Amino acid sequence: MKSYIFKRFLLMLSTIFIIATLTFILMHLIPGSPFEQDRQTSAAVQANLHAFYKLDQPLPVQYLNYLKSIITFNYGPSIANPDTTVNELIGRGFPVSFELGIWAIGIALLSGLVLGTLAAIYHNGLIDHLAMTLAVLGISIPNFVLATLLIQELSVNLGWFPAATWRTPLHMVLPIAALATTPMAIIARLTRSTMLETLTQDYIKMARAKGLSPFRVIVRHALRNAMMPVVTLLGTLMASILTGTFVIEKIFAIPGMGRYFIDSISTRDYPVIMGTTVFYSAILVFMLFLVDMAYCLLDPRIRLDQNREGS
């Protein structure tokens, strides 16, 4: 078990290193300089700016400085906003993005499991058809389209919710709904299919024959085993949700990291682009690591296999 965790931890670190290296290479493959957009800046001033941000040094030296900034978590000042460091931008925007993502993940997981379970229990019934209709609609409509529809109908036409910013619980409803709908639909469909297969297993029939209540049979036995594919998919869904916050934050004018990241691409702000990319990649890879640990805890067979390998 310990060796399994150690191997996964090393894999997580190597993945972050590869992502950081690719980000550095791609940034420097783009021709030009972030200071060329300002035509009023003289060549001497641009040279001083390159020296200040250490962009005049050889690429291997820049790469080593970049790796050092990742290890020390000190990405330096932003090019577009020299008075603000990348760390300050992350500290200002990440809590908002994290709150949006966590709410979306939690609601998508809970509602998807409930819908999928009910659809499996009432297979081919009205609840099943309604749940799967909602799931198909959730998968078919992109989150940015759904966000626009929610703003138009629930905010502009009906006035139920605010259309933008992130201040009160009412401000949170529309962006969370827009971000959680697609993963909720995916989880619901996957839960339904795995639950239908699980409910036909012999151990479920045995549990019912022992006189266990239907609720205990479903929650204690069937749902726990049906969640295994959902947990496997959860890592990918977390990545899609957290990266999907960039678009949602832009639409709803949410002061999260997505706004800084998109603005940094348009201004070619190297420190912000590389800092936010590596930071988000580290968060996503760590979440995948936690999913692996959860998968190991849910399935005793994995623990047994790892203990046999260790011995």
Secondary structure in CASP SS format (residue, H / E / C, confidence):
PFRMAT SS
TARGET T0000
AUTHOR 0000-0000-0000
METHOD secondary structure of the structure
MODEL  1
M C 1.00
K H 1.00
S H 1.00
Y H 1.00
I H 1.00
F H 1.00
K H 1.00
R H 1.00
F H 1.00
L H 1.00
L H 1.00
M H 1.00
L H 1.00
S H 1.00
T H 1.00
I H 1.00
F H 1.00
I H 1.00
I H 1.00
A H 1.00
T H 1.00
L H 1.00
T H 1.00
F H 1.00
I H 1.00
L H 1.00
M H 1.00
H H 1.00
L H 1.00
I C 1.00
P C 1.00
G C 1.00
S C 1.00
P C 1.00
F C 1.00
E C 1.00
Q C 1.00
D C 1.00
R C 1.00
Q C 1.00
T C 1.00
S C 1.00
A H 1.00
A H 1.00
V H 1.00
Q H 1.00
A H 1.00
N H 1.00
L H 1.00
H H 1.00
A H 1.00
F H 1.00
Y C 1.00
K C 1.00
L C 1.00
D C 1.00
Q C 1.00
P C 1.00
L H 1.00
P H 1.00
V H 1.00
Q H 1.00
Y H 1.00
L H 1.00
N H 1.00
Y H 1.00
L H 1.00
K H 1.00
S H 1.00
I H 1.00
I H 1.00
T H 1.00
F C 1.00
N C 1.00
Y C 1.00
G C 1.00
P E 1.00
S C 1.00
I C 1.00
A C 1.00
N C 1.00
P C 1.00
D C 1.00
T C 1.00
T E 1.00
V H 1.00
N H 1.00
E H 1.00
L H 1.00
I H 1.00
G H 1.00
R H 1.00
G H 1.00
F H 1.00
P H 1.00
V H 1.00
S H 1.00
F H 1.00
E H 1.00
L H 1.00
G H 1.00
I H 1.00
W H 1.00
A H 1.00
I H 1.00
G H 1.00
I H 1.00
A H 1.00
L H 1.00
L H 1.00
S H 1.00
G H 1.00
L H 1.00
V H 1.00
L H 1.00
G H 1.00
T H 1.00
L H 1.00
A H 1.00
A H 1.00
I H 1.00
Y C 1.00
H C 1.00
N C 1.00
G C 1.00
L H 1.00
I H 1.00
D H 1.00
H H 1.00
L H 1.00
A H 1.00
M H 1.00
T H 1.00
L H 1.00
A H 1.00
V H 1.00
L H 1.00
G H 1.00
I H 1.00
S H 1.00
I C 1.00
P C 1.00
N H 1.00
F H 1.00
V H 1.00
L H 1.00
A H 1.00
T H 1.00
L H 1.00
L H 1.00
I H 1.00
Q H 1.00
E H 1.00
L H 1.00
S H 1.00
V H 1.00
N H 1.00
L C 1.00
G C 1.00
W C 1.00
F C 1.00
P C 1.00
A C 1.00
A C 1.00
T C 1.00
W C 1.00
R C 1.00
T C 1.00
P H 1.00
L H 1.00
H H 1.00
M H 1.00
V H 1.00
L H 1.00
P H 1.00
I H 1.00
A H 1.00
A H 1.00
L H 1.00
A H 1.00
T H 1.00
T H 1.00
P H 1.00
M H 1.00
A H 1.00
I H 1.00
I H 1.00
A H 1.00
R H 1.00
L H 1.00
T H 1.00
R H 1.00
S H 1.00
T H 1.00
M H 1.00
L H 1.00
E H 1.00
T H 1.00
L C 1.00
T C 1.00
Q C 1.00
D H 1.00
Y H 1.00
I H 1.00
K H 1.00
M H 1.00
A H 1.00
R H 1.00
A H 1.00
K C 1.00
G C 1.00
L C 1.00
S C 1.00
P H 1.00
F H 1.00
R H 1.00
V H 1.00
I H 1.00
V H 1.00
R H 1.00
H H 1.00
A H 1.00
L H 1.00
R H 1.00
N H 1.00
A H 1.00
M H 1.00
M H 1.00
P H 1.00
V H 1.00
V H 1.00
T H 1.00
L H 1.00
L H 1.00
G H 1.00
T H 1.00
L H 1.00
M H 1.00
A H 1.00
S H 1.00
I H 1.00
L H 1.00
T H 1.00
G H 1.00
T H 1.00
F H 1.00
V H 1.00
I H 1.00
E H 1.00
K H 1.00
I H 1.00
F C 1.00
A C 1.00
I C 1.00
P C 1.00
G C 1.00
M H 1.00
G H 1.00
R H 1.00
Y H 1.00
F H 1.00
I H 1.00
D H 1.00
S H 1.00
I H 1.00
S H 1.00
T H 1.00
R C 1.00
D C 1.00
Y H 1.00
P H 1.00
V H 1.00
I H 1.00
M H 1.00
G H 1.00
T H 1.00
T H 1.00
V H 1.00
F H 1.00
Y H 1.00
S H 1.00
A H 1.00
I H 1.00
L H 1.00
V H 1.00
F H 1.00
M H 1.00
L H 1.00
F H 1.00
L H 1.00
V H 1.00
D H 1.00
M H 1.00
A H 1.00
Y H 1.00
C H 1.00
L H 1.00
L H 1.00
D C 1.00
P H 1.00
R H 1.00
I H 1.00
R H 1.00
L H 1.00
D H 1.00
Q H 1.00
N H 1.00
R H 1.00
E H 1.00
G H 1.00
S C 1.00
END
